[in-house]
């Protein structure tokens, strides 16, 4: 590396590094609290030791009262520290979720844009599972084990024989922990992945319920889901069965070890090498010493699942890591320039867009036409920065649309996709892009789309709930509300992909009027449509074929170049008839 240069860290890796750093900082704090908590857990065995060896021999009630008061004060402190440690875990889990929530959602959306829609809900589910693990009990087990030498030292202080029994017992349980890992880790990891796949399948099926029901696909889909479920349950049963078997044996061994230490204590008391109080205290401490080992064996499944969930989140973030600008840019005028644009979808060895170049000025309307699979919708997605170009670039007022900070960029851009969908919420919220916007701006966008009166006829007007669980709208109504959403905020770049596919004659006339108004307002408009009528408002035409520019220029010039001698409207119709619907 040259002197003076600085390596730019990958955003996803930097995000995960900071999340891990904050997590381990909290873990260290929780570990220190665990030290004091474990120290206070010696109150009960010490109390037992003192009452047996002092109070019973001296018959002093004053001594007993003092011991009770000291023990009560210690237990109060113990309860306070336990609560503080629990709060630390909650803060750690919430902080982890807050730090990763938005990047995980953004990465999940990016996955959905590339056709991996089943992974989006799984990513959010993994994040919630990871938070639940951090705030649960299993995470504290290693911290408890880290302070086991404290209890071991106390046992040796009571008598070396107690310590030796504890060492042997701990070694046996460590072997059981390793054995539990060996027999269940791989199987449980595979079960976790199978569960994620099955969850994705059923999510996809529910999302396409209408098609499944209409064409009688439910039995086939159910069989496929049952097969995935069976595989997941078989793996889970195998992994949990092996783990439970090891846990059962280890629990029996722990009880046997406590019996062993009591037996050793009895022999020591008979031989007058230890007091009865030390025997009782050693038994209690022994149980506390071995408990985390048993918890580790029982909770190993949670560790495996949490590790798998974190791995999926990490892979998703690293795979979808994009370096976009974080600085907001001023409102553009609308100068659009496309330079040698190439796009090759992931996993495909042939580009869909092959070196496209053109430029538009503010207030110009471009119509994009061509046969199916020519790259029209791909171009639309690239124009609004959804996908990163493989080569070349798209620039709005000289700035790369893909690198532009998304919220700032979205304020200047309107996009109507070919597949129209509305979010769960009111009509007002959908038009306002889910922002807390001025109602006057919402009405202005609705009027621009010609749907203000249409919305007034809905059951609750602008407060009518739409989306998956809301009021049922026709395809044309959804498309026109989505058009109003695209027009909200008077964008400088407006990209409309098949904006008239669901519109009747009146709706199409309103659409043409909307495009004219946007043009008069100085917006740069790109229209992709298969109906020739909407191209009447276009200043320029771009003819795509197999990802290449076949024709580009003024509308009349392109029409004449393709079908010389025909009237303009008939030429456009003829052009679309020959090239097919988009």
N, C-alpha and C positions, 0 to 999 in steps of 0.2 A: 504494500500500500504506500502511495506517495505521501511525503510529508505534507501536513496541512489538510489532508483529506480525512473525512470521518465516516465510518461505516454507519449507514442508516439501518437501524434494527427493524426487523419485520414487525409490523404492527401487532399481529396476532401473538407472536412470540413475546413481544414486549408486554402486551396485555396480560398474558398468562404468567410471565415472570413477576409482574407486579402483584397479581392476584396471589401467587404462591408465596411471595415475600410477606405480604400482609397476613396471609393465612398462618405461616410459620411463626410470625411475630406474636399472633394471638395464641398459638399453640405453646410457645415458650411461656407466656404469661399464665396460661392455664396450667402448665407444668409446675410453675412455682407455687401456684395456689394448691395444686395437688400435693406438693411436699408438706405444706402446713396442715392440709386436711388429713393426710396420712399420719402425721405426727399426732394430731388430736385424736385419731382413732385408737391410740394407745391408752386413752383415758379408761376405757372399760376394763381391759386386762390389768392395768395398774390398780384400778379400784378393787378388782377382785383379789389381786395379790395382797393389797394392804388390809382389806377387811378380813381375809382368812388368817393372815400372819400377825396382824396387830390388834384389830378390834376383837376378834374372837378370843385371843389369848389374854388381852388386858381387860376385856369387857367394858371398855370406855365408850360411853355414848357420845361424849364430847368429840372424841376422835372421829367417830362415825359421822357426826354432824358436819365436822370440818371437811371430811372427805366428800360428803354428799354435795356441799356447797361448791367445793372446788370442781367436782365432776360436772355439776350443773352449769357453772360458768364456762367450763371448757366446751360443753356440748352446745351452748348458745353460740359461742364463737365458731364452732364446727358448722352449725346450721347456716350462719351468715356467710362463711366462706364457700360452702356448698352452693348457696344461692348465687353468689358472685361468679363462681366458676360456670354455673349453668347459664348465667347471663352472658358470660364471655363467649360460650359456644353459640348462643343465639346471635350475638353481634357478629361473630365470625361467619356464620351461615348467611345472615342477611347481607353482610358486606360482600361476600362472594357472589351472591345472587345479583346484587345491585351492579357490581362491576362487570359481570358477564351477561346480564340479561339482554341489554341492547345489542352488543356484538353478536351474541348467539342468535337473537331474532333476525338481525341483518343477514347473518350467514345462512340461516334457515330460509329466508326469503330468496337469497341468491340461489340456493339449492332448488327451490321451487321454480324459479325462472328457467332453470335448465332441465326441468322435467322430473326432478327428484322430490315431488311434493310430499311423499310419505315421511321423509326425514325431518320435515319442519316440526310437526307436533312431537316427534320423538326427541328432538333436541331440547325443546322446552321441558318435556317430561324428564329427561336426564338431568337438567339443571335443577328441577324441583327435587328429584331423588337425591342429588348431591347435597343440596341444602338440608334435606331431612336427615341425611347421614351425619353431617357436621353437627346438627343440633341434637342428635340422638345420643345413645349411651355407648355404642360400640367404639366411637372415636376416642373415648377417655381411657380405654383399657391399656394401651401402651404407656400412657402417662402413669397409670397406677402401677404398672410393672416396673417402671423406672425407679420407683421408690421402695421396691421390695427389699433391697439391701438394708434398709432401716429396720424392718421387722426381723430380718435375719440376724442383724447385730444384736437386737434385744434378746432373741432366743439364745444366742451364744452367751450373752451376759447372764441369763438365768441359769444356763448350764450348757457346756459344749455338746452334750448328748442331744439336747433339743435342736441345736443348730445343725448337727450332722444329719439328723432325721429330716429336717427341713430342706437341706441341700439335696439330699437324695430324692426327696419328694418333688422338689422343683425341677430337677433334671428329668425325672420320669414324665412330668407334665409337659415339659418343653418338647420331649420326644413325641408325645401325643399331638402337640400343636403342629409340629413339622409333618407328622403323619396325616393329620387332618388336611393340611395344605396340599400334600402330595395327592391324596385320594379325591379331593373335591375341587381344587382351584380351576383346573382346565375345563372340567365338566360344567362348573357353575358359570365360567366365562362364556362358554358356548351357549349355555341356557340363556344368559343375558342377551347375547346377540340374537338368538332365535326369538326371544320375547320381543325385541325391538322390531324384527322383521314381521312377526305376526301382528304386532300393533300397527305397523305401517300398512299392512294389507287390509286390515279391517277399517282403518281410517279412510283408505282409498275407496273401499267398497261403500261405506256410508256416504261419502261425498258424491258417488255416482249412483245413488239409490234409485233415481228415476229411471235410468237406462236399465239397471239390473232388474227392476220390477217389470218394466214394460216388455222386455224380451225374454223373460223367464230364466234369467241367468243366476238367480239366487241359489238354487241347489248346487250348481257347479262352483259358485263362489264360496258357498258354505263348506263344500268338500275340500276345497283348497285351503280354506282357513282352518278347518279341523285337522288337516294334515300338518299344517304349520304348528298348530297348538299341540298336537300329539308329540311332535318332535321336541318342542320346547318343554312340555311336561315330562317327557321321558328323561331328557337331560337333567331337568330340575330334580326329578325324583331320584335319579342315580346320584347326582352330586349331593343332595341333601341327605339321602339315605346313608351314603358313606360317611358324611360328616356327623350325622346323628349317631351312627354306630360308634365312631371314635369318641364322641362327646359322652355317650352313655358309659363307656368303659372308663374314661378319664374321671367322670363324676364318682363312679364306684371306687376308683383308686383314691380319690381325694378323701372320701369318707374313711377308707381303710387307713390312709396316712394319719388322719386325725386320731383314729383309734390307736395307731402305732405310737404317736407322741404321748397319748394318755398312758399307754402301757409302759412306755419308758419312764414317764413321770412317776407312776406307781412304784416301779422298781427303785427309782432314785429316792423316793420318800421312805420306802421300806429300809433302804440302805442308809438313810439319814444323810444323803448327799444333796437333797433339795427339800423345800418346804411344800406342804399341800397347796399353798397359794400359788406358788410358781408353776405347779402342775396345771392348775385351772387356767392361769394366765397364758401358759405356753399353748394350751389347746385352742384358746380364743385367737391368739396371734397366728397360730398355724393355719387356722381356717381363713383368716384375713390374708395371709401370705399367699395361699394357693388359689383364692377366689379369682383373681384376674386371669390366671392361666385357664381356668374353666370358662370364664367369660370370653376369652380370646377364641377358644375352640368353638363355642356356641355362636359367636358373632362373626366368624370368618366369612360367612356368606355375604354379610353386609359389606365387609371390606372388599370382597371380590366384585360385587355389583357396583359399589361406588367407584372402584378403580376402572371398571369397564365404562361406566357413565362418563367419568372424567376423560377417558381416552377418546370416546366418541365426540365429546365437546371439543377437545383439543384438536382432533383431526379435522373436524368441521371448520373450526376457526382458522386453522393453518391453511386448509385447502381454499377457503373463501377469503383469505386475507387480501385486501386491496388497499393500495396506497392512494387515497383521495385527499384532496386539499381540505384543510380544516378552516381556512380563512374565507369569510363571506366576500363575494364580489358585488360590485355595483350593478344596478339594473341594466341589462343589455339593451341595445337598440334593435337587434334582430338580424345582424349580418351572419348568415350561415354559410360555412364553407366546408365541403367534404373533399378530402385530399387522399387519393390513391387508397381508398378504403378496402380492406380485405378482412373477412371474418370466416374463421373455420371453427365450427362447434367442437367442444371437447369430445374426444373419442371418434372423431370423423377425420378422414385423411384427405377430404376434398373440400375446398372452400365454398361457402354459399354465396358470398359477395367477393367479387374478383376485380379489385382495383378501380372502384367507382370514384369519380371526381365530378363535382359541380358546385355552383355557388348561387346563393339567393340573397336579394337585398330586402330590407324591411318593407313590408307591405306587399310583397310578392306572394303569389299562390302557386305552388307546384303540384301537379297531378302526377301520380306514379301509377303506371299500368303495366300489365304483362301477364303472361300465362301463369298457371299454378306452379308453385315451387321455383319461382324465378328469383325469390329473395326479397319480395316487397315487405312482408311483415318483419323479416329480419332487419331490413334497413330501418323500419320504423323504430324498432327497439334500440338499435344502435344510435339513432338520432337523439333519443331522449336519455342516453347514457345508461341503459339497463345492462347491456353487455359491453365488455371491453373488446375493442377491435384487435384482431390478430396483427394487423399492420395498418399503417396510415392513421388517419384521425378525422374527427369531426369537431369543428370549432364554431362556437357562438361568440361573436365579437372578439375573436382571436383566442378564446380560452377553450380548452379541451372539455367537452361535455361529460366525458366519463370521469375525469379527475375533479370536476366541480363538486364542492360540498353539497350533499344531496338536498338538505332542507332549503338552503339558499337557492339552489338551482331550481327546485320544484316550485318556488314562488314565482318564477319567470316563465314556466313551461306548462303547457296543457297537453294532456295525452289521452286519447280515446282508443283503447285497444280493441282488437278485433273480437275478442271474447270478453263481453261486457260483464262485470260483476260489481255489485254494490256491497259495502261493508255493513255489518250488523249495527244499526243505528237509525236515526231519523233521516228524513229527506234533507233537512237543513244540515245535519252533521255530514252527510255524504257530499253535498254540494260544497260545503266549507272545508272539505278534505280533513274532517275530524278535528278541526281547530275551533277555538272559541272566537268566532268571527262576528263582525258587526252584521246584524240581520239585514241591513240595507245592502251590504255587499253580496249577501246570499241572494236576495231578491234581484239585484242587478244582473248576476250571472244567470239566474233562471229566466229573466226577461230576454237576455241576450240569446239564450237557447230556445226561446219561444215556448216555455213550459210553465210560466207563472200561473196562467189560468188552469192548466191541466193539474198542477199541484193543488190549487184551490178546490178541486173536485174530489181530492183524496179524503178518506175518512177524517183525518186530523190535520189536513193541510201539510204545512212544512214540518209538523211534529209527528207525522205518520211514520211508524217504525217499518223499515224495509230490511232487506237482507235475507239470510237463510230462514230466520224464525219470524219474519215480519209479514207485512201486508204483501199479498201476491200481486206483482206488477206484470204487465205484458212485456214482451221483448222490446217493443218500441218505446214504452215508457221507461224501462231501464236504460235503454240507449240514450234517450234524450236527457234523463237525469245525469247520466255519466258525461254527456256533452256539456251540461251546465257545470259539472265539476271541473271539466277541462278548461272551461272559460273563466272559472273563478279567479279573481285577482288580475284580470286583463293580462294574460301571459304574452310575452314577446315572441315565443315560438310555440306554435300549435300544430301537433301531429295527430292526424285523424286516420285511423286504420279501419276501413269499411264503415264509415260513419252512418251510411244510409241502408245498411243491410237489413234492418228490421223496421224501417220506416215506411209509412204509407205516403200517398201523394202529398197530403198536407204537411206531414212531418218532413218530407224531403224539401218542400218549398221553404219551410222554416229553417232547415239546415242551410240551404243556399243563401238565405238572407243573413243567417248567422255568420257564414264565412265572409260575405261581403262586408259586414260590419267589422269583423276582425281585421280584414284587409284595410279598410278605411282607417282603423285605429292604429295602423302601422305594424301589425303583427306579421311575422313570417309564418305562412301556413303550408303544411305538407299534407296532401290528401291521397290516400290509397283507396281506390274504389273500383268496383266492377260494373256499376251502372254508369252509362255514358253521360247522363243528365247532370251529374254533380261536377263533371269536368268543365261545364260551361263557364264556371267562375275562375278557372285556372289561367294563370298568365303563361306558365310554362308546363311542358309535359316531359316526363322521363319514362322512356320505355325500357323495361328490364327484361332480359331473356337469359336464363341460365346464369344469373349472377353478374351479367355484364350489361353495360349501357349500350342499347341498340340505337336509340334515338334520344336526343335531348335538345331542347330549344324552345322558342316561342310556340304556343299551342297551335296556331295556324300553320306555322312552318313544319312542325312535326306531322300534323295531319296531312298536309300536302305531300310531304316526303313519303308517307306510307301509302296514301290513296290519292294520287294526284287527279284533279278534275272533278271530284265529288263535292257536294255541299258540305259545309263544316260539320253540322250535326250528324249527318249520315256517315261522314268519314269516321267520326269518333265511335259511332255505333259499330261500324264495320270493323274498325280496329279491335274493339273489345270482343266482337263475335269471333274473330280469327284467333285471338290470343287466349281466349278462355277466361273464366272467372278467376279472381284471385283466391 
